[in-house]
Amino acid sequence: MQRPEAWPRPHLGVGAAAVQAGGPAPSAGAGEPTGPRLQEPSLYTIKAVFILDNDGHRLLAKYYDDTFPSMKEQMAFEKNVFNKTSRTDSEIAFFGGMTIVYKSSIDLFLYVVGSSHENELMLMSVLTCLFESLVHVLRKNVEKRWLLENMDGAFLVLDEIVDGGVILESDPQQVIQKVNFRADDSSLTEQSVAQVLQSAKEQIKWSLLK
């Protein structure tokens, strides 16, 4: 496997930068620990999930924090990520203080974005679950044409895997079961509405004949 392209890593903190430059590190405040600070654990592990076509155009995207608050910033980020990853055989990249795992399939590129300290295996489990779930929803045709024709199903899959940046499920079998349940529930609701309308029509018809 080709080594991931060396992308910019997060900037050094003030103390680390001072030490690297040969100067004294800032002194710790009263009562503060002198050792390295550990990253606070968080359930919000996913920053974004998006799918692009082989020209780098967005087909599906969801952002879960305000790292890229505007559509313009999101599209620029996606373009930069695509340009850096579309011609490599790697599955992971580091860019702008973020960890990105990705996978290609025919004319699609699938991306899962997390912060720089995020567990790469956790991000990869989300990517794998997304891909395998789409394999089922798209009937093994994970390509642009089938994705566009089944976009509702793709969004349902993504919503079952990640909600607000929190990973809900990483087992594709569980995802498919939940998606099927929601689809069946929706179809039953539509059928119930149709039955009510038909019953109302029948009642109106008989009332007019009386």
N, C-alpha and C positions, 0 to 999 in steps of 0.2 A: 504493500500500500504506500502511495506517495505521501511524504511528510506534509503536514498542513503548512500552508504559506504563512510566513512570519508576518503577522499583522501587528499593528501598534497595541502594546499592552497598556493597562491602566497607568496613569501618571503616578510617580512615587509620592508618598506623603511628605509633609514638610520635614519631619524628623529624618526620614530615610534619605531625602534629597540632601540635607545638610551633612549627614555622615558621609554620603557618597562624594560630596564636594570637598571633604576633608575638614569641615567645620564641626563644632560641638553640636550634639543633638540637643533639642530643647529639653529643659528639665521638667520632670513631672510635677504636677501641682500637688499641694498638700493632700495626702490621703489617697492619691491616685496610684494604681499599680504601675511598676516600672517595666513589666514585661509586655510583649505584644498583645494587642487587644484582639479578642476573638470576635468573628462576625456573628451578630445576633441571629439565631435561627429564625426562619420565616416560612410560613406556609405558601407565601406568594412567590413561587419559584419561576414562573413562566412570564416573560415580558411580552412575547408576541409569537404568533404562529401565522405563517403565510405560505401560499402556494403561487408560484409564478410559472408562466409558460416558457418555452425555450427561447423567447426573445426578451425575457425579463419583465414581461407585463403581468400585472397583478390579476389573479383570478379569484383568490379568496384570501382574506386577511383579517386577523383580530389582534388588537393591541390591548394589553391589560394594565398598563400604567401610563404615566405622563412623560415618559422618556422622549417620545416623539408626539407632542400634543396636536400637531396639525397634519392634515392629509399631505401637504407638500413635503413636510419633514419625513413622514413615513415613506412616501414614494421615493424620495432621494436616498433614504437608508436602504430600501429594497434594491434600488438600482446599483448602489455601491456593493452590497452583499452579492448580488448576482454576478457583477463584473469580476469579483474576486474568487467566486466559487464555481462558476459554470464550466471552467476549463480545467478543473483539477479532479483528481480521483479520491481525494480525501473525504472524510465524513464529518470533520470538525474544523472550526476556524475560530479565531479570536480577533475581535474587531471593536474598536471604540469602547473598551472596557466591558465587552459582552462576550459570552460564549455562545457559539452558533453551531448547531448540528443540522445536517441536511442530507437529502437523498434525492436522486433523480430517477424518473421513470418515463421512458419514451420521450414525450415532449413536456414533461412537468418537472418542477423542482420544488421540493417540500422543505420548509425551514422551521426549526423551533429555536427560539432565542431566550437565553437566560442571562443572569448577571455573571460577572467575571469569576465570582467565588462559587458558582453553582456546580453541583455534581454533574459531570459529563454523562455518566451512566444513567442518571435520572432523566436528563434531557433526552438521551437516546431512547430510553424506554417510551417516552411520550411520542417521539417521532415514529418508532416502530409500531406502536399501537395505532397511531393515526394512519399509517400506510396500510397496515393489514386490515384495518376496519374499512378503508376505502376500497381495498381489493374485493371485499365482500359486497359493499354497497354498489360498486361500479361493475360487478360481475367479472372481475379479473381484468377489466379494461381500464387501468389507471393511466388515462391519457386525457388530453385537453377536451376533446369532443364529448366524451362520456361524462367528464366532470361538469361541464357546462350544462348538460342535459339533466344532471342529478345534483344540482347545487344545494337544493333544500336538504337532501340526505347528507351531503358533505358537512353542512353547517350543524345538523343534528349530531353527527359523529363528533365533531370538534367540541360541541357544547357538553357532550357526555364525558369527554376526556379532561377538559380544562374549563373551569368556571372562575372568572375574575382573577386569573393568574394562579389559582390553586389547582393542583393535579387531583382530579376526582377518581380517575380509573386508568390503569395501564394494561388491562387485559382486554384484547380485542373481542374475545367471545362475550364478555360481559357488556361491552359497549354495543355490540350488535343486538344482543337481547334487549337492552334498554331502548335502542333506536326502533326496533321492531315493535316493542310494546307501545311506544309513543305514536308510531305510525298507525297501529291497529286502533288505538284509542281515538286518534283523529278521524279515522275512517268510520268508526262506530258513531262518533258525534255527528259527522256529516250525514250518515245514514238515518240517524234518529231525527235530524232536522227535516230530511226529505220525507220521512214517514209522517211527521207532524203536518207538514204542508199538504201532503196527499190526503190525509184525513180531513184537514180543514176544507179542502176542495170538495171532497165527497159530501161533507155536511152542508156546504153551501149549495151544492147541486141538488140534494134531496129537499132542502128547505125551499128551493125555488120551484120544485115539482109539486110540492104540496098545495 
